Amino acid sequence: MITIHTDSAKEKCAPFVADQEIPYPVAVDGNDVIIKKYGVRAFPTYMIIGKDGKVFETDAWPADTLPAWIEKARQAAGPGDTDKPSEEER
């Protein structure tokens, strides 16, 4: 689970993450590369994206249903794809 910060002002990201107590990694997409690749048009947008970069679900909302969507994606991936990421993947 990661979140993507889309503001080009990177210095805004760290205080926001600390203030919101976000417990997972936050990537900065200041040039809108991710937004364009995945067609994000509204914020927040919740997506389930596999290790291969393919979108499993684009309407994983409301946020409290996210764990159920993640479990569905794990089941769809099949055995062997549900392991924790390797050191190289982190």
N, CA, C and O atoms as a MOPAC input file, in Angstrom:
PM7 MOZYME 1SCF
protein

 N      0.84600 1    -1.16300 1     0.00000 1
 C      0.00000 1     0.00000 1     0.00000 1
 C      0.89100 1     1.22600 1     0.00000 1
 O      1.76200 1     1.37800 1     0.85600 1
 N      0.66500 1     2.08700 1    -0.95800 1
 C      1.35800 1     3.37800 1    -0.99300 1
 C      0.33900 1     4.45000 1    -1.34300 1
 O     -0.76300 1     4.15600 1    -1.80400 1
 N      0.71700 1     5.65900 1    -1.12300 1
 C     -0.07800 1     6.78400 1    -1.59200 1
 C      0.81900 1     7.62100 1    -2.48800 1
 O      2.04200 1     7.61700 1    -2.34300 1
 N      0.20600 1     8.32700 1    -3.40100 1
 C      0.96000 1     9.15900 1    -4.32700 1
 C      0.62800 1    10.62200 1    -4.03900 1
 O     -0.53300 1    11.02700 1    -4.09500 1
 N      1.64000 1    11.39300 1    -3.73500 1
 C      1.49300 1    12.82900 1    -3.50500 1
 C      1.70800 1    13.50900 1    -4.85000 1
 O      2.74100 1    13.30700 1    -5.48800 1
 N      0.74200 1    14.31300 1    -5.28600 1
 C      0.80300 1    14.86200 1    -6.63800 1
 C      1.21300 1    16.32300 1    -6.71100 1
 O      1.34400 1    16.86300 1    -7.81000 1
 N      1.41600 1    16.96300 1    -5.60400 1
 C      1.83000 1    18.36100 1    -5.60700 1
 C      3.30100 1    18.44000 1    -5.99800 1
 O      4.12000 1    17.66600 1    -5.50200 1
 N      3.63300 1    19.35600 1    -6.87000 1
 C      5.02700 1    19.47200 1    -7.29400 1
 C      5.92600 1    20.02700 1    -6.19200 1
 O      7.14900 1    19.92500 1    -6.28700 1
 N      5.34200 1    20.61000 1    -5.15500 1
 C      6.12000 1    21.14800 1    -4.03900 1
 C      6.40800 1    20.02400 1    -3.04100 1
 O      5.62500 1    19.78900 1    -2.12100 1
 N      7.53000 1    19.33500 1    -3.22900 1
 C      7.89000 1    18.18700 1    -2.39600 1
 C      7.96300 1    18.54100 1    -0.91300 1
 O      7.69500 1    17.69700 1    -0.05800 1
 N      8.32200 1    19.77900 1    -0.61100 1
 C      8.47200 1    20.16300 1     0.78300 1
 C      7.14100 1    20.14600 1     1.54300 1
 O      7.13800 1    20.14700 1     2.77400 1
 N      6.01800 1    20.12900 1     0.83000 1
 C      4.70700 1    20.04300 1     1.47600 1
 C      4.37100 1    18.61400 1     1.90000 1
 O      3.53300 1    18.40600 1     2.77800 1
 N      5.01300 1    17.64700 1     1.28700 1
 C      4.65800 1    16.24800 1     1.49100 1
 C      4.96700 1    15.75800 1     2.91000 1
 O      4.08100 1    15.23600 1     3.58600 1
 N      6.19000 1    15.91700 1     3.35700 1
 C      6.59800 1    15.37900 1     4.66200 1
 C      5.74800 1    15.91100 1     5.81300 1
 O      5.30800 1    15.11900 1     6.64600 1
 N      5.49600 1    17.23800 1     5.89800 1
 C      4.63700 1    17.72100 1     6.98200 1
 C      3.21800 1    17.15800 1     6.91400 1
 O      2.61700 1    16.86600 1     7.94700 1
 N      2.67900 1    17.00500 1     5.69600 1
 C      1.34000 1    16.44600 1     5.53700 1
 C      1.29400 1    14.99500 1     6.01500 1
 O      0.37500 1    14.60400 1     6.73400 1
 N      2.27600 1    14.20900 1     5.61700 1
 C      2.34200 1    12.80200 1     6.01600 1
 C      2.43200 1    12.68600 1     7.53500 1
 O      1.75600 1    11.85500 1     8.14100 1
 N      3.26600 1    13.51900 1     8.14300 1
 C      3.41100 1    13.50100 1     9.60200 1
 C      2.12200 1    13.92900 1    10.28100 1
 O      1.69400 1    13.30000 1    11.24900 1
 N      1.49500 1    14.99300 1     9.78400 1
 C      0.26200 1    15.50400 1    10.37100 1
 C     -0.86900 1    14.48500 1    10.28600 1
 O     -1.64800 1    14.33200 1    11.22700 1
 N     -0.95500 1    13.78900 1     9.15300 1
 C     -2.02400 1    12.80700 1     8.94000 1
 C     -1.68400 1    11.42800 1     9.50800 1
 O     -2.51800 1    10.52300 1     9.50500 1
 N     -0.45300 1    11.28200 1     9.99300 1
 C      0.03000 1    10.00700 1    10.54700 1
 C     -0.16300 1     8.85700 1     9.55800 1
 O     -0.65800 1     7.78800 1     9.91700 1
 N      0.23100 1     9.09400 1     8.32400 1
 C      0.10600 1     8.08600 1     7.27200 1
 C      1.15100 1     7.00200 1     7.52500 1
 O      2.34900 1     7.28500 1     7.52400 1
 N      0.70100 1     5.74800 1     7.74400 1
 C      1.62000 1     4.68200 1     8.15400 1
 C      2.26000 1     3.88300 1     7.01400 1
 O      2.91500 1     2.87300 1     7.27200 1
 N      2.08600 1     4.30600 1     5.78400 1
 C      2.62600 1     3.56600 1     4.64700 1
 C      3.44500 1     4.51400 1     3.77300 1
 O      3.37200 1     5.73000 1     3.94800 1
 N      4.21900 1     3.97500 1     2.83900 1
 C      5.07900 1     4.82000 1     2.00000 1
 C      4.29300 1     5.83700 1     1.16800 1
 O      3.17100 1     5.57800 1     0.73400 1
 N      4.90500 1     6.98300 1     0.96300 1
 C      4.32300 1     8.03900 1     0.13900 1
 C      5.32600 1     8.38100 1    -0.96700 1
 O      6.46900 1     8.74600 1    -0.69300 1
 N      4.88200 1     8.25800 1    -2.20500 1
 C      5.71900 1     8.61600 1    -3.35200 1
 C      5.28800 1     9.99000 1    -3.85600 1
 O      4.11700 1    10.35400 1    -3.74400 1
 N      6.21800 1    10.74500 1    -4.40600 1
 C      5.90500 1    12.06800 1    -4.94200 1
 C      5.88500 1    11.98400 1    -6.46800 1
 O      6.83500 1    11.51100 1    -7.09100 1
 N      4.78700 1    12.45200 1    -7.05300 1
 C      4.61500 1    12.46700 1    -8.50200 1
 C      4.42000 1    13.91300 1    -8.94600 1
 O      3.34300 1    14.29100 1    -9.40600 1
 N      5.46800 1    14.71200 1    -8.80400 1
 C      5.37900 1    16.12700 1    -9.10300 1
 C      5.19400 1    16.45700 1   -10.57200 1
 O      4.78700 1    17.57000 1   -10.90600 1
 N      5.48200 1    15.51600 1   -11.45500 1
 C      5.34200 1    15.75200 1   -12.90300 1
 C      4.10700 1    15.07500 1   -13.48300 1
 O      3.93700 1    15.03500 1   -14.70100 1
 N      3.24800 1    14.54500 1   -12.62300 1
 C      1.98900 1    13.90100 1   -13.03700 1
 C      2.16200 1    12.67100 1   -13.91000 1
 O      1.26700 1    12.33700 1   -14.68600 1
 N      3.29300 1    11.99300 1   -13.80000 1
 C      3.53800 1    10.78300 1   -14.58600 1
 C      2.53500 1     9.69200 1   -14.21300 1
 O      1.94500 1     9.06100 1   -15.09000 1
 N      2.34600 1     9.47100 1   -12.91800 1
 C      1.41800 1     8.42500 1   -12.44900 1
 C     -0.02000 1     8.80100 1   -12.79700 1
 O     -0.79300 1     7.96200 1   -13.26000 1
 N     -0.36900 1    10.04900 1   -12.57400 1
 C     -1.72900 1    10.50400 1   -12.88300 1
 C     -2.06500 1    10.22800 1   -14.34200 1
 O     -3.14200 1     9.72000 1   -14.65300 1
 N     -1.14900 1    10.55900 1   -15.22300 1
 C     -1.38500 1    10.35100 1   -16.65100 1
 C     -1.42400 1     8.86500 1   -17.00400 1
 O     -2.28300 1     8.42600 1   -17.76800 1
 N     -0.48900 1     8.09200 1   -16.44400 1
 C     -0.42600 1     6.66400 1   -16.76200 1
 C     -1.71400 1     5.93800 1   -16.39100 1
 O     -2.18800 1     5.07700 1   -17.13300 1
 N     -2.28200 1     6.29600 1   -15.22700 1
 C     -3.46200 1     5.58000 1   -14.74400 1
 C     -4.76400 1     6.35600 1   -14.92300 1
 O     -5.81100 1     5.89900 1   -14.46500 1
 N     -4.72800 1     7.50800 1   -15.57200 1
 C     -5.94000 1     8.24300 1   -15.88600 1
 C     -6.67900 1     8.78900 1   -14.67800 1
 O     -7.91000 1     8.81400 1   -14.66200 1
 N     -5.94600 1     9.22400 1   -13.67600 1
 C     -6.58000 1     9.77900 1   -12.47700 1
 C     -7.20900 1    11.11700 1   -12.83400 1
 O     -6.56900 1    11.97600 1   -13.44000 1
 N     -8.48800 1    11.28400 1   -12.44500 1
 C     -9.20400 1    12.51800 1   -12.76800 1
 C     -9.77600 1    13.21300 1   -11.53700 1
 O    -10.24100 1    14.34900 1   -11.62600 1
 N     -9.74400 1    12.54000 1   -10.39100 1
 C    -10.30600 1    13.11800 1    -9.16900 1
 C     -9.46200 1    12.68200 1    -7.97900 1
 O     -8.74100 1    11.68600 1    -8.04100 1
 N     -9.56500 1    13.43800 1    -6.90400 1
 C     -8.80700 1    13.12800 1    -5.69200 1
 C     -9.73800 1    13.05100 1    -4.50700 1
 O    -10.61300 1    13.90800 1    -4.38400 1
 N     -9.60500 1    12.08000 1    -3.63000 1
 C     -8.66100 1    10.97600 1    -3.78300 1
 C     -9.18900 1     9.92800 1    -4.75200 1
 O    -10.40000 1     9.79500 1    -4.92900 1
 N     -8.29900 1     9.19800 1    -5.36700 1
 C     -8.63400 1     8.06800 1    -6.21700 1
 C     -7.98800 1     6.83500 1    -5.60800 1
 O     -6.79900 1     6.84200 1    -5.29000 1
 N     -8.76000 1     5.79500 1    -5.44900 1
 C     -8.25900 1     4.54900 1    -4.88200 1
 C     -8.19900 1     3.50400 1    -5.97900 1
 O     -9.19800 1     3.23400 1    -6.64600 1
 N     -7.02800 1     2.92000 1    -6.16200 1
 C     -6.84100 1     1.88100 1    -7.17500 1
 C     -6.08800 1     0.71700 1    -6.55900 1
 O     -5.26800 1     0.89100 1    -5.65700 1
 N     -6.37800 1    -0.45000 1    -7.05200 1
 C     -5.60000 1    -1.63100 1    -6.71000 1
 C     -4.78700 1    -1.94900 1    -7.95900 1
 O     -5.34600 1    -2.25900 1    -9.01100 1
 N     -3.45700 1    -1.87100 1    -7.83600 1
 C     -2.56000 1    -2.10000 1    -8.96800 1
 C     -1.62500 1    -3.23800 1    -8.61100 1
 O     -0.98400 1    -3.21000 1    -7.56000 1
 N     -1.54000 1    -4.23700 1    -9.47200 1
 C     -0.69300 1    -5.39800 1    -9.22600 1
 C      0.77800 1    -5.08900 1    -9.39000 1
 O      1.15800 1    -4.02400 1    -9.87800 1
 N      1.60500 1    -6.04300 1    -8.97200 1
 C      3.05700 1    -5.90200 1    -9.11900 1
 C      3.45800 1    -5.66600 1   -10.56800 1
 O      4.47600 1    -5.03400 1   -10.85300 1
 N      2.63800 1    -6.18600 1   -11.47800 1
 C      2.93600 1    -6.05900 1   -12.90600 1
 C      2.50900 1    -4.70700 1   -13.48100 1
 O      2.71400 1    -4.44500 1   -14.66600 1
 N      1.91500 1    -3.84500 1   -12.64300 1
 C      1.47800 1    -2.52800 1   -13.09100 1
 C      0.08300 1    -2.50000 1   -13.66900 1
 O     -0.41900 1    -1.43600 1   -14.03200 1
 N     -0.55400 1    -3.66000 1   -13.76000 1
 C     -1.90900 1    -3.71700 1   -14.29600 1
 C     -2.92000 1    -3.34400 1   -13.21200 1
 O     -2.78100 1    -3.72600 1   -12.05100 1
 N     -3.93800 1    -2.59200 1   -13.62100 1
 C     -4.97400 1    -2.15000 1   -12.69900 1
 C     -5.96000 1    -3.28800 1   -12.46900 1
 O     -6.51800 1    -3.84300 1   -13.41600 1
 N     -6.16800 1    -3.63000 1   -11.19500 1
 C     -7.13900 1    -4.65800 1   -10.83100 1
 C     -8.50400 1    -4.00800 1   -10.59600 1
 O     -9.53000 1    -4.54700 1   -11.01300 1
 N     -8.51600 1    -2.86900 1    -9.93900 1
 C     -9.77300 1    -2.19500 1    -9.61600 1
 C     -9.54900 1    -0.68900 1    -9.60300 1
 O     -8.55500 1    -0.21100 1    -9.05500 1
 N    -10.46500 1     0.05600 1   -10.20200 1
 C    -10.32900 1     1.50400 1   -10.23800 1
 C    -11.36200 1     2.21900 1    -9.38500 1
 O    -11.36400 1     3.44900 1    -9.32300 1
 N    -12.21800 1     1.49500 1    -8.74300 1
 C    -13.27800 1     2.12000 1    -7.94200 1
 C    -13.27600 1     1.54500 1    -6.53500 1
 O    -14.33000 1     1.22500 1    -5.98600 1
 N    -12.08700 1     1.41500 1    -5.95200 1
 C    -11.95900 1     0.84100 1    -4.60800 1
 C    -12.29200 1     1.91600 1    -3.57500 1
 O    -11.40600 1     2.43400 1    -2.89500 1
 N    -13.55300 1     2.23900 1    -3.47100 1
 C    -14.03700 1     3.29800 1    -2.59600 1
 C    -15.35300 1     2.87700 1    -2.00500 1
 O    -16.06800 1     2.15700 1    -2.70300 1
 N    -15.75800 1     3.22600 1    -0.82900 1
 C    -15.08300 1     4.11900 1     0.10200 1
 C    -13.85700 1     3.46700 1     0.74000 1
 O    -13.67000 1     2.25300 1     0.66500 1
 N    -13.04400 1     4.28400 1     1.35600 1
 C    -11.75900 1     3.83300 1     1.88400 1
 C    -11.90700 1     2.68000 1     2.87100 1
 O    -11.01600 1     1.83500 1     2.96100 1
 N    -13.00300 1     2.62700 1     3.60800 1
 C    -13.15000 1     1.54400 1     4.58800 1
 C    -13.37600 1     0.18400 1     3.92800 1
 O    -13.32800 1    -0.84200 1     4.60700 1
 N    -13.62200 1     0.15900 1     2.61200 1
 C    -13.75900 1    -1.11400 1     1.90000 1
 C    -12.43700 1    -1.55500 1     1.26700 1
 O    -12.36000 1    -2.62900 1     0.67000 1
 N    -11.40700 1    -0.73100 1     1.39500 1
 C    -10.12000 1    -1.02700 1     0.77000 1
 C     -9.54900 1    -2.38700 1     1.18600 1
 O     -9.05900 1    -3.11300 1     0.32200 1
 N     -9.59000 1    -2.76300 1     2.46400 1
 C     -9.07200 1    -4.09300 1     2.82400 1
 C     -9.77100 1    -5.23700 1     2.06600 1
 O     -9.12500 1    -6.21200 1     1.68100 1
 N    -11.06700 1    -5.11600 1     1.85700 1
 C    -11.79900 1    -6.15500 1     1.11600 1
 C    -11.34000 1    -6.18900 1    -0.34800 1
 O    -11.20000 1    -7.26600 1    -0.92800 1
 N    -11.10600 1    -5.01200 1    -0.94600 1
 C    -10.61600 1    -4.96400 1    -2.32100 1
 C     -9.23200 1    -5.58300 1    -2.43100 1
 O     -8.94300 1    -6.30400 1    -3.38600 1
 N     -8.38300 1    -5.30500 1    -1.45800 1
 C     -7.03500 1    -5.87400 1    -1.46300 1
 C     -7.10100 1    -7.38700 1    -1.36800 1
 O     -6.35700 1    -8.08300 1    -2.05800 1
 N     -7.96800 1    -7.89600 1    -0.53600 1
 C     -8.11600 1    -9.35200 1    -0.41100 1
 C     -8.61500 1    -9.95900 1    -1.72100 1
 O     -8.15000 1   -11.02700 1    -2.11900 1
 N     -9.55200 1    -9.29700 1    -2.39400 1
 C    -10.03000 1    -9.78300 1    -3.69200 1
 C     -8.88600 1    -9.84100 1    -4.69800 1
 O     -8.77900 1   -10.79600 1    -5.46700 1
 N     -8.03900 1    -8.82400 1    -4.69000 1
 C     -6.90000 1    -8.79000 1    -5.60800 1
 C     -5.92900 1    -9.91700 1    -5.29600 1
 O     -5.39700 1   -10.54900 1    -6.20900 1
 N     -5.69300 1   -10.17300 1    -4.01700 1
 C     -4.80300 1   -11.27700 1    -3.62400 1
 C     -5.35500 1   -12.60900 1    -4.09600 1
 O     -4.61500 1   -13.44800 1    -4.61100 1
 N     -6.64100 1   -12.80100 1    -3.92400 1
 C     -7.25300 1   -14.06200 1    -4.35300 1
 C     -7.17800 1   -14.20300 1    -5.87200 1
 O     -6.93000 1   -15.29600 1    -6.38100 1
 N     -7.38900 1   -13.12200 1    -6.58600 1
 C     -7.33000 1   -13.16500 1    -8.05200 1
 C     -5.91500 1   -13.44300 1    -8.53800 1
 O     -5.73000 1   -14.07100 1    -9.58100 1
 N     -4.90400 1   -12.97600 1    -7.78600 1
 C     -3.51200 1   -13.18600 1    -8.17700 1
 C     -3.12200 1   -14.64600 1    -8.05900 1
 O     -2.24300 1   -15.11700 1    -8.78100 1
 N     -3.75800 1   -15.35500 1    -7.16600 1
 C     -3.44600 1   -16.76800 1    -6.98600 1
 C     -2.29500 1   -16.97400 1    -6.01800 1
 O     -1.64600 1   -16.01600 1    -5.59900 1
 N     -2.04500 1   -18.23300 1    -5.66300 1
 C     -0.97300 1   -18.53100 1    -4.71900 1
 C      0.39200 1   -18.13600 1    -5.27100 1
 O      0.63400 1   -18.20000 1    -6.47600 1
 N      1.26100 1   -17.73500 1    -4.38400 1
 C      2.60000 1   -17.36000 1    -4.80000 1
 C      2.75200 1   -15.87300 1    -5.05900 1
 O      3.85700 1   -15.34400 1    -4.93500 1
 N      1.68300 1   -15.18600 1    -5.41400 1
 C      1.74000 1   -13.74800 1    -5.64600 1
 C      1.33200 1   -12.94600 1    -4.42400 1
 O      1.29900 1   -11.71700 1    -4.47700 1
 N      1.02200 1   -13.61300 1    -3.33400 1
 C      0.54100 1   -12.90700 1    -2.15600 1
 C      1.63400 1   -12.71500 1    -1.11500 1
 O      1.38500 1   -12.17100 1    -0.04000 1
 N      2.83800 1   -13.15800 1    -1.43300 1
 C      3.94000 1   -13.01200 1    -0.48800 1
 C      4.33000 1   -11.55700 1    -0.33700 1
 O      3.98900 1   -10.70800 1    -1.16100 1
 N      5.05300 1   -11.29200 1     0.73700 1
 C      5.58400 1    -9.95300 1     0.94100 1
 C      6.59700 1    -9.64700 1    -0.15400 1
 O      7.23400 1   -10.56000 1    -0.68000 1
 N      6.75300 1    -8.35800 1    -0.50600 1
 C      7.72600 1    -8.03300 1    -1.55200 1
 C      9.12900 1    -8.36600 1    -1.15000 1
 O      9.48500 1    -8.28000 1     0.02500 1
 N      9.92900 1    -8.74500 1    -2.11100 1
 C     11.33900 1    -9.03800 1    -1.84400 1
 C     12.07800 1    -7.72900 1    -1.58700 1
 O     11.53100 1    -6.64400 1    -1.78900 1
 N     13.32600 1    -7.84300 1    -1.14000 1
 C     14.14300 1    -6.65000 1    -0.89100 1
 C     14.26300 1    -5.81800 1    -2.17100 1
 O     14.24700 1    -4.58900 1    -2.11200 1
 N     14.38100 1    -6.47100 1    -3.31100 1
 C     14.52300 1    -5.77300 1    -4.58900 1
 C     13.26600 1    -5.00800 1    -4.95700 1
 O     13.34500 1    -3.95500 1    -5.59000 1
 N     12.09400 1    -5.53000 1    -4.56400 1
 C     10.82000 1    -4.89600 1    -4.91400 1
 C     10.47600 1    -3.72100 1    -4.00500 1
 O      9.62300 1    -2.90400 1    -4.35000 1
 N     11.12200 1    -3.62800 1    -2.86000 1
 C     10.78400 1    -2.55500 1    -1.92100 1
 C     11.33600 1    -1.27800 1    -2.32300 1
 O     11.14000 1    -0.27600 1    -1.63500 1

